[in-house]
Amino acid sequence: MTAVPEDLEVAAAAVEAEDVLATSAAGPAAVRGAALRTGTFLGGTLISTGAAALLFRHLGDVDTGRYAAAVSLSAIVTGFTDLGLTAIGMREMSVLHGARRDQVARNLLGMRLVLTVLGVLVTATFAFLAYGRLLGLGVLISGAGVLLQNTQSTLSVPLMAALRFGWISSLDLLRQLVMAALVVMLVLLGAHLLPFLATAGIAAGIALVPTVFLVRGMIPIAASFDRREWRAMLAPIVTYSAAAAAGVLYFRIAILLVSLIAGPHALGYYGLSFRVVEVLFTVPATVVSAAFPIFARAARDDPARLRYALNRVFEVSLLAGVWMALSIAVGASFAVEVVGGRAFLPAVPILAVQGLAVGASFVGAVWAYGMLSLHLHRLILMFNIGMLALVAALVAVLTALDGAQGAAIGTAAAEICGAILGGVLLVRGRSYLAPKLTVVPKVAIAALLGAAPALLTGLPDVVRVILATIVYFAALFVLRALPHELLALVPARLRGTS
Protein backbone atom coordinates (compact mmCIF):
# COMPACT_ATOMS: atom_id res chain seq x y z
CA MET A 1 0.00 0.00 0.00
CA THR A 2 1.28 3.45 -0.90
CA ALA A 3 1.99 5.66 2.07
CA VAL A 4 -0.22 8.77 2.35
CA PRO A 5 1.33 11.96 3.78
CA GLU A 6 -0.11 12.99 7.14
CA ASP A 7 -1.32 16.37 5.83
CA LEU A 8 -3.26 14.66 3.04
CA GLU A 9 -4.86 12.31 5.56
CA VAL A 10 -5.98 15.27 7.63
CA ALA A 11 -7.39 17.00 4.56
CA ALA A 12 -9.18 13.85 3.43
CA ALA A 13 -10.72 13.43 6.86
CA ALA A 14 -11.93 17.02 6.74
CA VAL A 15 -13.53 16.54 3.32
CA GLU A 16 -15.17 13.33 4.48
CA ALA A 17 -16.54 15.13 7.55
CA GLU A 18 -17.89 17.98 5.43
CA ASP A 19 -19.52 15.63 2.94
CA VAL A 20 -21.70 14.09 5.65
CA LEU A 21 -24.03 17.08 5.09
CA ALA A 22 -24.82 15.74 1.62
CA THR A 23 -25.70 12.25 2.83
CA SER A 24 -28.50 10.53 4.75
CA ALA A 25 -26.12 10.22 7.71
CA ALA A 26 -26.51 13.94 8.42
CA GLY A 27 -29.88 13.59 10.19
CA PRO A 28 -28.82 10.90 12.69
CA ALA A 29 -25.56 12.78 13.28
CA ALA A 30 -27.49 15.94 14.12
CA VAL A 31 -29.83 14.05 16.49
CA ARG A 32 -26.89 12.45 18.28
CA GLY A 33 -25.15 15.82 18.36
CA ALA A 34 -28.16 17.53 19.91
CA ALA A 35 -28.40 14.82 22.57
CA LEU A 36 -24.68 15.01 23.30
CA ARG A 37 -24.57 18.79 23.51
CA THR A 38 -27.65 18.96 25.72
CA GLY A 39 -26.31 16.23 28.02
CA THR A 40 -22.88 17.79 28.38
CA PHE A 41 -24.42 21.24 28.82
CA LEU A 42 -26.60 20.05 31.69
CA GLY A 43 -23.72 18.07 33.18
CA GLY A 44 -21.43 21.08 32.92
CA THR A 45 -24.09 23.26 34.52
CA LEU A 46 -24.30 20.92 37.51
CA ILE A 47 -20.51 20.91 37.84
CA SER A 48 -20.36 24.70 37.61
CA THR A 49 -23.16 25.07 40.15
CA GLY A 50 -21.28 22.91 42.64
CA ALA A 51 -18.06 24.86 42.10
CA ALA A 52 -19.93 28.16 42.43
CA ALA A 53 -21.39 27.07 45.76
CA LEU A 54 -17.87 26.49 47.11
CA LEU A 55 -16.58 29.71 45.56
CA PHE A 56 -19.29 31.98 46.98
CA ARG A 57 -18.99 30.52 50.48
CA HIS A 58 -15.22 31.00 50.32
CA LEU A 59 -15.21 34.58 49.01
CA GLY A 60 -17.95 35.95 51.25
CA ASP A 61 -20.54 38.51 50.29
CA VAL A 62 -18.24 41.44 49.39
CA ASP A 63 -15.81 39.57 47.13
CA THR A 64 -18.67 37.54 45.70
CA GLY A 65 -20.22 40.80 44.56
CA ARG A 66 -16.93 41.88 42.99
CA TYR A 67 -16.55 38.50 41.31
CA ALA A 68 -20.09 38.67 39.93
CA ALA A 69 -19.51 42.21 38.63
CA ALA A 70 -16.29 41.25 36.83
CA VAL A 71 -17.81 38.12 35.32
CA SER A 72 -20.93 40.04 34.26
CA LEU A 73 -18.86 42.69 32.47
CA SER A 74 -16.92 39.92 30.72
CA ALA A 75 -20.18 38.22 29.77
CA ILE A 76 -21.29 41.45 28.11
CA VAL A 77 -18.08 41.37 26.05
CA THR A 78 -18.75 37.75 25.10
CA GLY A 79 -22.32 38.47 24.05
CA PHE A 80 -21.69 41.67 22.15
CA THR A 81 -18.59 40.38 20.34
CA ASP A 82 -20.52 37.41 19.00
CA LEU A 83 -23.96 38.80 18.12
CA GLY A 84 -24.52 36.13 15.50
CA LEU A 85 -20.94 35.73 14.22
CA THR A 86 -20.86 32.10 15.34
CA ALA A 87 -24.19 31.28 13.70
CA ILE A 88 -23.29 33.04 10.44
CA GLY A 89 -19.85 31.43 10.50
CA MET A 90 -21.43 28.00 10.90
CA ARG A 91 -23.70 28.69 7.93
CA GLU A 92 -20.83 29.83 5.72
CA MET A 93 -18.61 26.90 6.72
CA SER A 94 -21.48 24.56 5.75
CA VAL A 95 -21.82 25.85 2.18
CA LEU A 96 -18.41 27.24 1.13
CA HIS A 97 -15.41 25.30 -0.15
CA GLY A 98 -11.78 25.85 -1.04
CA ALA A 99 -10.02 29.19 -0.95
CA ARG A 100 -13.23 31.16 -0.33
CA ARG A 101 -13.99 29.06 2.77
CA ASP A 102 -10.46 29.59 4.10
CA GLN A 103 -10.70 33.32 3.48
CA VAL A 104 -13.98 33.63 5.36
CA ALA A 105 -12.68 31.51 8.27
CA ARG A 106 -9.53 33.62 8.65
CA ASN A 107 -11.42 36.92 8.52
CA LEU A 108 -14.08 35.67 10.90
CA LEU A 109 -11.37 34.87 13.44
CA GLY A 110 -9.69 38.22 12.86
CA MET A 111 -12.95 40.12 13.29
CA ARG A 112 -13.76 38.25 16.52
CA LEU A 113 -10.29 38.92 17.96
CA VAL A 114 -10.39 42.65 17.21
CA LEU A 115 -13.90 43.04 18.61
CA THR A 116 -12.95 41.10 21.74
CA VAL A 117 -9.82 43.15 22.45
CA LEU A 118 -11.77 46.39 21.98
CA GLY A 119 -14.58 45.11 24.19
CA VAL A 120 -12.21 44.06 26.98
CA LEU A 121 -10.41 47.43 26.90
CA VAL A 122 -13.68 49.37 27.06
CA THR A 123 -15.14 47.32 29.93
CA ALA A 124 -11.84 47.33 31.85
CA THR A 125 -11.61 51.11 31.51
CA PHE A 126 -15.16 51.40 32.80
CA ALA A 127 -14.35 49.09 35.73
CA PHE A 128 -11.23 51.11 36.68
CA LEU A 129 -13.22 54.34 36.62
CA ALA A 130 -16.40 53.07 38.26
CA TYR A 131 -15.12 50.51 40.77
CA GLY A 132 -11.41 51.10 41.28
CA ARG A 133 -8.13 49.33 40.70
CA LEU A 134 -9.02 45.89 42.10
CA LEU A 135 -12.09 45.33 39.96
CA GLY A 136 -10.38 46.93 36.95
CA LEU A 137 -7.60 44.34 37.21
CA GLY A 138 -10.21 41.66 37.70
CA VAL A 139 -11.97 42.61 34.47
CA LEU A 140 -8.65 42.58 32.59
CA ILE A 141 -7.86 39.11 33.91
CA SER A 142 -11.36 37.85 33.15
CA GLY A 143 -11.18 39.56 29.74
CA ALA A 144 -8.05 37.61 28.85
CA GLY A 145 -10.12 34.50 29.43
CA VAL A 146 -12.84 35.87 27.15
CA LEU A 147 -10.23 36.35 24.40
CA LEU A 148 -9.08 32.73 24.71
CA GLN A 149 -12.66 31.45 24.90
CA ASN A 150 -13.75 33.45 21.85
CA THR A 151 -10.74 32.16 19.92
CA GLN A 152 -11.57 28.58 20.85
CA SER A 153 -15.26 28.90 20.02
CA THR A 154 -14.52 30.58 16.65
CA LEU A 155 -12.06 27.85 15.70
CA SER A 156 -14.69 25.27 16.69
CA VAL A 157 -17.15 26.54 14.04
CA PRO A 158 -15.87 24.15 11.30
CA LEU A 159 -16.35 21.23 13.70
CA MET A 160 -19.98 22.25 14.22
CA ALA A 161 -20.48 22.71 10.47
CA ALA A 162 -19.12 19.19 9.92
CA LEU A 163 -21.51 17.79 12.59
CA ARG A 164 -18.61 16.65 14.77
CA PHE A 165 -20.56 17.33 17.93
CA GLY A 166 -18.88 14.59 19.91
CA TRP A 167 -15.69 16.66 19.91
CA ILE A 168 -17.57 19.91 20.53
CA SER A 169 -19.33 18.38 23.54
CA SER A 170 -16.10 16.89 24.88
CA LEU A 171 -14.28 20.22 24.62
CA ASP A 172 -17.11 22.07 26.38
CA LEU A 173 -17.15 19.51 29.18
CA LEU A 174 -13.35 19.59 29.45
CA ARG A 175 -13.45 23.36 29.90
CA GLN A 176 -16.10 23.12 32.62
CA LEU A 177 -14.22 20.35 34.45
CA VAL A 178 -10.92 22.21 34.37
CA MET A 179 -12.51 25.42 35.61
CA ALA A 180 -14.33 23.60 38.44
CA ALA A 181 -11.13 21.77 39.45
CA LEU A 182 -9.21 25.06 39.52
CA VAL A 183 -11.87 26.68 41.70
CA VAL A 184 -11.76 23.79 44.17
CA MET A 185 -7.95 23.90 44.26
CA LEU A 186 -7.91 27.67 44.87
CA VAL A 187 -10.51 27.34 47.63
CA LEU A 188 -8.33 24.72 49.35
CA LEU A 189 -5.32 27.03 48.98
CA GLY A 190 -7.24 29.94 50.48
CA ALA A 191 -6.84 32.16 47.42
CA HIS A 192 -8.30 35.65 47.15
CA LEU A 193 -10.44 37.18 44.39
CA LEU A 194 -8.14 37.72 41.39
CA PRO A 195 -6.88 34.12 40.92
CA PHE A 196 -10.48 32.90 40.67
CA LEU A 197 -11.10 35.31 37.78
CA ALA A 198 -8.23 33.63 35.90
CA THR A 199 -9.77 30.14 36.06
CA ALA A 200 -12.02 30.63 33.00
CA GLY A 201 -9.07 31.79 30.89
CA ILE A 202 -6.86 28.88 31.93
CA ALA A 203 -9.66 26.41 31.19
CA ALA A 204 -10.30 28.01 27.79
CA GLY A 205 -6.58 27.93 26.98
CA ILE A 206 -6.42 24.22 27.78
CA ALA A 207 -9.47 23.53 25.56
CA LEU A 208 -7.92 25.63 22.78
CA VAL A 209 -4.97 23.22 22.35
CA PRO A 210 -6.97 20.14 21.20
CA THR A 211 -9.27 22.44 19.20
CA VAL A 212 -6.30 23.63 17.10
CA PHE A 213 -5.25 20.04 16.41
CA LEU A 214 -8.80 19.03 15.46
CA VAL A 215 -9.36 21.84 12.94
CA ARG A 216 -5.83 21.71 11.49
CA GLY A 217 -6.36 20.86 7.83
CA MET A 218 -9.99 22.01 7.87
CA ILE A 219 -9.24 25.75 8.00
CA PRO A 220 -6.07 27.86 8.26
CA ILE A 221 -5.05 28.44 11.89
CA ALA A 222 -4.42 32.13 11.33
CA ALA A 223 -6.43 35.31 11.55
CA SER A 224 -6.83 37.76 8.67
CA PHE A 225 -7.47 41.49 8.93
CA ASP A 226 -8.47 42.23 5.34
CA ARG A 227 -10.53 45.43 5.54
CA ARG A 228 -12.09 44.95 2.10
CA GLU A 229 -13.20 41.46 3.03
CA TRP A 230 -14.54 42.72 6.34
CA ARG A 231 -16.65 45.33 4.54
CA ALA A 232 -18.09 42.64 2.28
CA MET A 233 -18.91 40.43 5.26
CA LEU A 234 -20.29 43.19 7.46
CA ALA A 235 -23.52 43.91 5.55
CA PRO A 236 -25.32 40.69 6.50
CA ILE A 237 -23.49 40.46 9.83
CA VAL A 238 -24.57 43.94 10.98
CA THR A 239 -28.23 43.24 10.23
CA TYR A 240 -28.17 39.89 11.98
CA SER A 241 -26.11 41.32 14.86
CA ALA A 242 -28.76 43.98 15.42
CA ALA A 243 -31.34 41.20 15.52
CA ALA A 244 -29.21 39.26 18.03
CA ALA A 245 -28.83 42.39 20.18
CA ALA A 246 -32.63 42.75 20.24
CA GLY A 247 -32.80 39.11 21.31
CA VAL A 248 -30.37 39.76 24.18
CA LEU A 249 -32.47 42.70 25.39
CA TYR A 250 -35.63 40.61 25.01
CA PHE A 251 -34.64 38.40 27.95
CA ARG A 252 -33.66 41.35 30.16
CA ILE A 253 -36.54 43.75 29.59
CA ALA A 254 -38.90 41.82 31.85
CA ILE A 255 -36.49 42.06 34.81
CA LEU A 256 -36.13 45.80 34.25
CA LEU A 257 -39.89 46.36 34.05
CA VAL A 258 -40.59 44.31 37.17
CA SER A 259 -37.95 46.32 39.05
CA LEU A 260 -39.63 49.57 38.00
CA ILE A 261 -43.29 48.59 38.42
CA ALA A 262 -43.48 45.94 41.15
CA GLY A 263 -42.12 46.01 44.70
CA PRO A 264 -38.78 44.61 45.90
CA HIS A 265 -40.30 41.32 47.08
CA ALA A 266 -41.94 40.72 43.69
CA LEU A 267 -38.63 41.49 42.00
CA GLY A 268 -36.87 38.99 44.26
CA TYR A 269 -39.36 36.22 43.47
CA TYR A 270 -39.27 36.96 39.75
CA GLY A 271 -35.48 37.26 39.79
CA LEU A 272 -35.04 33.83 41.35
CA SER A 273 -37.46 32.27 38.88
CA PHE A 274 -35.71 33.96 35.98
CA ARG A 275 -32.31 32.74 37.22
CA VAL A 276 -33.59 29.16 36.92
CA VAL A 277 -35.08 29.51 33.44
CA GLU A 278 -32.21 31.69 32.18
CA VAL A 279 -29.98 28.62 32.06
CA LEU A 280 -32.70 26.54 30.39
CA PHE A 281 -33.32 29.16 27.69
CA THR A 282 -29.95 28.21 26.17
CA VAL A 283 -31.02 24.58 25.66
CA PRO A 284 -33.32 25.18 22.62
CA ALA A 285 -30.56 26.91 20.65
CA THR A 286 -28.15 24.13 21.64
CA VAL A 287 -30.57 21.47 20.37
CA VAL A 288 -31.61 23.17 17.12
CA SER A 289 -28.12 24.44 16.21
CA ALA A 290 -27.04 20.81 15.80
CA ALA A 291 -29.25 20.66 12.69
CA PHE A 292 -28.37 24.15 11.42
CA PRO A 293 -25.57 23.00 9.06
CA ILE A 294 -28.12 20.71 7.40
CA PHE A 295 -30.54 23.63 7.06
CA ALA A 296 -27.82 25.79 5.49
CA ARG A 297 -26.71 23.18 2.97
CA ALA A 298 -30.29 22.26 2.05
CA ALA A 299 -31.31 25.93 1.69
CA ARG A 300 -28.63 26.28 -0.97
CA ASP A 301 -29.06 22.96 -2.79
CA ASP A 302 -32.33 21.17 -2.02
CA PRO A 303 -35.60 22.91 -0.96
CA ALA A 304 -37.34 19.54 -0.47
CA ARG A 305 -34.63 18.44 1.95
CA LEU A 306 -34.89 21.75 3.79
CA ARG A 307 -38.61 21.19 4.26
CA TYR A 308 -38.02 17.66 5.55
CA ALA A 309 -35.28 18.80 7.94
CA LEU A 310 -37.33 21.71 9.29
CA ASN A 311 -40.36 19.48 9.77
CA ARG A 312 -38.38 16.82 11.64
CA VAL A 313 -36.61 19.33 13.87
CA PHE A 314 -39.95 21.05 14.53
CA GLU A 315 -41.41 17.76 15.72
CA VAL A 316 -38.44 16.97 17.97
CA SER A 317 -38.37 20.52 19.34
CA LEU A 318 -42.10 20.46 20.07
CA LEU A 319 -41.76 17.17 21.96
CA ALA A 320 -38.74 18.44 23.91
CA GLY A 321 -40.29 21.85 24.61
CA VAL A 322 -43.52 20.42 25.98
CA TRP A 323 -41.56 17.96 28.13
CA MET A 324 -39.40 20.79 29.46
CA ALA A 325 -42.46 22.92 30.29
CA LEU A 326 -44.13 19.94 31.96
CA SER A 327 -41.05 19.12 34.03
CA ILE A 328 -40.64 22.72 35.19
CA ALA A 329 -44.31 22.96 36.17
CA VAL A 330 -44.26 19.69 38.14
CA GLY A 331 -40.84 20.29 39.72
CA ALA A 332 -41.06 24.05 40.31
CA SER A 333 -41.30 23.72 44.08
CA PHE A 334 -38.17 21.55 44.27
CA ALA A 335 -36.18 23.92 42.03
CA VAL A 336 -37.16 26.98 44.08
CA GLU A 337 -36.27 25.33 47.41
CA VAL A 338 -32.87 24.20 46.10
CA VAL A 339 -31.97 27.60 44.65
CA GLY A 340 -33.51 29.97 47.19
CA GLY A 341 -34.91 28.04 50.11
CA ARG A 342 -38.42 28.05 51.58
CA ALA A 343 -38.42 31.83 51.88
CA PHE A 344 -38.84 31.96 48.09
CA LEU A 345 -41.80 29.57 47.83
CA PRO A 346 -44.01 32.38 46.41
CA ALA A 347 -41.82 32.07 43.30
CA VAL A 348 -43.14 28.54 42.59
CA PRO A 349 -46.19 29.56 40.49
CA ILE A 350 -44.05 32.17 38.73
CA LEU A 351 -41.53 29.53 37.71
CA ALA A 352 -44.28 27.14 36.63
CA VAL A 353 -45.66 29.75 34.22
CA GLN A 354 -42.20 30.67 32.92
CA GLY A 355 -41.75 27.01 32.06
CA LEU A 356 -44.25 27.62 29.24
CA ALA A 357 -41.95 30.29 27.84
CA VAL A 358 -39.00 27.87 27.89
CA GLY A 359 -41.09 25.24 26.13
CA ALA A 360 -42.27 27.62 23.41
CA SER A 361 -38.72 28.81 22.78
CA PHE A 362 -37.82 25.33 21.48
CA VAL A 363 -40.21 25.80 18.56
CA GLY A 364 -39.21 29.43 18.06
CA ALA A 365 -35.56 28.39 17.67
CA VAL A 366 -36.48 26.17 14.70
CA TRP A 367 -37.98 29.06 12.75
CA ALA A 368 -35.10 31.39 13.69
CA TYR A 369 -32.48 29.01 12.32
CA GLY A 370 -34.66 28.34 9.28
CA MET A 371 -34.75 32.06 8.52
CA LEU A 372 -31.00 32.35 9.03
CA SER A 373 -30.32 29.46 6.65
CA LEU A 374 -32.26 31.36 3.97
CA HIS A 375 -30.35 34.62 4.66
CA LEU A 376 -33.53 36.36 5.85
CA HIS A 377 -31.59 38.73 8.11
CA ARG A 378 -33.95 41.68 7.77
CA LEU A 379 -36.95 39.51 8.55
CA ILE A 380 -35.18 38.23 11.67
CA LEU A 381 -34.37 41.80 12.70
CA MET A 382 -37.96 43.01 12.27
CA PHE A 383 -39.31 39.93 14.03
CA ASN A 384 -36.97 40.34 17.03
CA ILE A 385 -37.78 44.05 17.34
CA GLY A 386 -41.48 43.22 17.19
CA MET A 387 -41.06 40.55 19.86
CA LEU A 388 -39.14 43.00 22.05
CA ALA A 389 -42.00 45.50 21.78
CA LEU A 390 -44.60 42.78 22.43
CA VAL A 391 -42.95 41.43 25.57
CA ALA A 392 -42.40 44.97 26.89
CA ALA A 393 -46.06 45.86 26.41
CA LEU A 394 -47.42 42.61 27.87
CA VAL A 395 -45.08 42.58 30.86
CA ALA A 396 -45.70 46.27 31.64
CA VAL A 397 -49.49 45.86 31.63
CA LEU A 398 -49.64 42.49 33.39
CA THR A 399 -47.04 43.42 36.03
CA ALA A 400 -49.14 46.44 36.96
CA LEU A 401 -52.15 44.12 37.32
CA ASP A 402 -50.61 41.09 39.01
CA GLY A 403 -47.00 41.77 39.99
CA ALA A 404 -44.37 39.12 39.30
CA GLN A 405 -47.00 36.53 38.36
CA GLY A 406 -48.32 38.90 35.71
CA ALA A 407 -44.78 39.41 34.37
CA ALA A 408 -44.37 35.64 34.05
CA ILE A 409 -47.67 35.37 32.20
CA GLY A 410 -46.56 38.19 29.89
CA THR A 411 -43.25 36.54 28.97
CA ALA A 412 -44.93 33.15 28.44
CA ALA A 413 -47.65 34.68 26.25
CA ALA A 414 -45.08 36.57 24.19
CA GLU A 415 -42.94 33.47 23.69
CA ILE A 416 -45.93 31.38 22.61
CA CYS A 417 -46.97 34.11 20.16
CA GLY A 418 -43.41 34.20 18.85
CA ALA A 419 -43.35 30.44 18.31
CA ILE A 420 -46.51 30.69 16.19
CA LEU A 421 -45.70 33.93 14.37
CA GLY A 422 -42.15 32.85 13.55
CA GLY A 423 -43.47 29.81 11.71
CA VAL A 424 -46.04 31.90 9.86
CA LEU A 425 -43.40 34.40 8.71
CA LEU A 426 -41.03 31.67 7.57
CA VAL A 427 -43.72 29.89 5.55
CA ARG A 428 -45.21 33.11 4.12
CA GLY A 429 -44.27 33.11 0.44
CA ARG A 430 -42.53 29.73 0.94
CA SER A 431 -45.48 27.37 1.30
CA TYR A 432 -43.26 24.40 0.50
CA LEU A 433 -41.73 24.82 4.00
CA ALA A 434 -45.08 24.45 5.82
CA PRO A 435 -44.69 21.89 8.63
CA LYS A 436 -47.03 19.00 9.19
CA LEU A 437 -49.11 19.68 12.29
CA THR A 438 -50.53 16.18 12.81
CA VAL A 439 -48.14 15.68 15.74
CA VAL A 440 -49.58 18.67 17.68
CA PRO A 441 -52.80 17.01 19.02
CA LYS A 442 -50.83 13.88 19.93
CA VAL A 443 -48.36 15.93 21.95
CA ALA A 444 -51.24 17.77 23.63
CA ILE A 445 -52.83 14.47 24.72
CA ALA A 446 -49.48 13.16 25.99
CA ALA A 447 -48.92 16.40 27.94
CA LEU A 448 -52.33 16.14 29.63
CA LEU A 449 -51.60 12.56 30.66
CA GLY A 450 -48.08 13.51 31.78
CA ALA A 451 -49.48 16.25 34.03
CA ALA A 452 -51.46 13.69 36.06
CA PRO A 453 -48.57 12.93 38.50
CA ALA A 454 -48.72 16.59 39.58
CA LEU A 455 -51.91 15.67 41.45
CA LEU A 456 -50.03 13.12 43.59
CA THR A 457 -49.19 15.61 46.32
CA GLY A 458 -47.88 12.98 48.75
CA LEU A 459 -44.85 12.18 46.60
CA PRO A 460 -41.55 14.09 46.48
CA ASP A 461 -41.26 16.52 43.58
CA VAL A 462 -38.37 14.62 41.98
CA VAL A 463 -40.43 11.43 41.91
CA ARG A 464 -43.36 13.28 40.38
CA VAL A 465 -41.13 14.72 37.65
CA ILE A 466 -39.81 11.24 36.85
CA LEU A 467 -43.35 9.82 36.73
CA ALA A 468 -44.54 12.70 34.54
CA THR A 469 -41.65 12.05 32.15
CA ILE A 470 -42.36 8.32 31.95
CA VAL A 471 -46.09 8.85 31.35
CA TYR A 472 -45.47 11.60 28.77
CA PHE A 473 -43.02 9.63 26.63
CA ALA A 474 -44.99 6.39 27.01
CA ALA A 475 -48.07 8.21 25.68
CA LEU A 476 -46.03 9.61 22.78
CA PHE A 477 -44.81 6.12 21.98
CA VAL A 478 -48.32 4.64 22.05
CA LEU A 479 -49.65 7.50 19.91
CA ARG A 480 -46.74 7.02 17.46
CA ALA A 481 -45.67 10.61 17.85
CA LEU A 482 -41.95 9.91 18.28
CA PRO A 483 -39.89 10.51 15.11
CA HIS A 484 -37.85 7.51 14.05
CA GLU A 485 -34.66 9.58 14.45
CA LEU A 486 -35.37 9.73 18.20
CA LEU A 487 -36.28 6.06 18.41
CA ALA A 488 -32.95 5.26 16.78
CA LEU A 489 -31.22 6.60 19.90
CA VAL A 490 -32.89 3.88 21.99
CA PRO A 491 -30.93 0.60 22.12
CA ALA A 492 -32.38 -2.05 19.80
CA ARG A 493 -33.10 -4.49 22.66
CA LEU A 494 -35.27 -1.86 24.38
CA ARG A 495 -37.15 -1.20 21.13
CA GLY A 496 -37.80 -4.88 20.74
CA THR A 497 -35.82 -5.11 17.49
CA SER A 498 -32.75 -7.10 16.66
C-alpha positions, 0 to 999 in steps of 0.5 A, a space after each residue: 500500500 502506498 503511504 499517504 502523507 499525514 497532511 493529506 490524511 488530515 485533509 481527506 478526513 476534513 472533506 469526508 466530515 464535510 460531505 456528511 451534510 450531503 448524505 443521509 447520515 446527516 440527520 442521525 448525526 445531528 440528532 446524536 449531536 443535539 443529545 450530546 450537547 444537551 447532556 454535556 451542557 446540563 452536566 457542565 451546569 451541575 458541575 459549575 453550580 457545585 463549584 460556584 457554591 464552594 466559591 461563593 462561600 469561600 469569598 464571602 458577600 463582598 468579594 462575591 459581589 466583585 466577582 459577579 460584577 467582573 464576570 458580568 462585564 466579561 459576559 457582556 463582552 462575550 455576548 456583544 462580540 458574538 452577536 450572530 458571528 458564530 451562527 453566520 460562521 457556521 452557515 458559511 462553513 457549511 456551504 463554502 469550499 476551497 479558498 473562499 472558505 479559508 478566506 472567510 474563516 480567517 477573517 471571521 477569526 480576525 474580526 472576533 479577535 479585534 472586537 474582543 480586544 476592543 470590548 475588553 479594553 472598554 469594559 476594563 476602563 469602565 471598571 477602573 473608573 467606576 469601581 477602582 483598581 481591584 475590579 479593573 484588574 479583575 476585568 482585565 484578567 477575566 477579559 483575557 479569558 474571554 479572548 481565549 474562549 472566543 478564539 476557541 469557540 470561533 475555531 470550533 465553528 468548522 467542527 460544528 459545520 461538519 456535525 462533529 458534535 462529539 468533539 464539541 461536547 467533549 471540549 465544552 465539558 473539558 473546559 467546565 471540568 478544568 474550571 471547576 477543578 481550579 476553583 476547588 484547588 484555589 478554595 483549598 489554597 485559600 486564594 483571594 479574588 483575582 486568581 479565581 477570575 483567571 480560572 475561566 481563561 486557563 480552562 479556555 486555553 487548555 481547551 484551545 490546544 486540542 481544538 487547534 489540532 482538530 481543525 488543522 487541515 480544515 481551515 487555516 489556523 491564522 487570523 486575517 485582517 483584510 478590511 475589504 473582506 470585512 466590509 463585504 462580510 459586514 452587511 449581513 453580519 450587521 443586520 443579523 447582529 442587530 437582531 441578536 442584540 434585540 434578542 439579548 435585550 428581550 430576555 432582560 426587559 422583563 427584569 427591568 420592568 418588574 424592578 420599576 413597576 413591582 415592589 422589591 419582594 416581587 422582584 426577588 421572586 421573579 429574579 429567582 425564577 428567571 435565574 432558573 429559566 435563564 440557564 434553560 433558555 440556552 437549551 433550545 438553541 443548543 438542540 436546534 443548532 445541531 441541525 443548522 448545518 443541514 438547514 444551510 446546505 439544504 437551503 442552498 441545494 435542495 428545498 425539499 430536503 430543507 422542508 423535511 429537515 425543518 419538519 423533523 426538527 420542529 417535531 423533535 423541538 415540540 416534543 422536547 419543549 412540551 416535556 421541558 415545560 411539563 417538568 418545570 411545572 411539576 418540579 417548580 417547588 423543588 427547584 425553588 427550594 434548592 436555589 432559594 430556600 423556603 423563603 422563596 416559595 411564592 416564586 413557585 407559580 411564577 416559575 411554573 408559568 415561565 416554564 411555558 416560555 421555555 417550552 415555546 422557545 424550542 419551537 421558536 428556535 427552529 424558525 429562527 435558524 430556518 430564517 437564518 439558513 435562507 439569509 432572511 436577516 432583515 426579517 429576523 431583525 424586524 421579528 426580534 424588534 417586534 417581539 421585544 416591543 410585544 414582551 415589553 407591552 405585555 409585561 408592563 401591563 400584566 405586572 401592573 395588574 398582578 405583579 411578578 406573576 403577571 410578568 411571568 404570564 406576559 413573557 410566556 404569552 409573548 414566547 408562545 406568540 413568537 413560536 406561532 408567528 415565527 413559523 407563519 413568517 417563515 412559511 409566508 411566500 414559501 409554502 413548501 416549507 409548511 410543517 405537518 401539524 398532525 403531531 400537535 394534538 398527539 403531543 397535547 394528549 401526551 402532555 395532559 396525561 403527563 401532568 397527572 402525576 402533579 396531582 399526587 401531592 404525597 410524593 416528592 417533587 423529583 419522583 413526580 417529575 420522573 413519573 410525569 416524564 415516563 407517562 409523557 413519553 410512554 403516551 407519545 410512543 403509544 400515539 406514534 408521535 416519536 420521530 424515528 430519528 429519536 427512536 434510533 437513539 434507543 438501544 435495539 433491545 429496548 425497542 424490541 428489534 434485533 
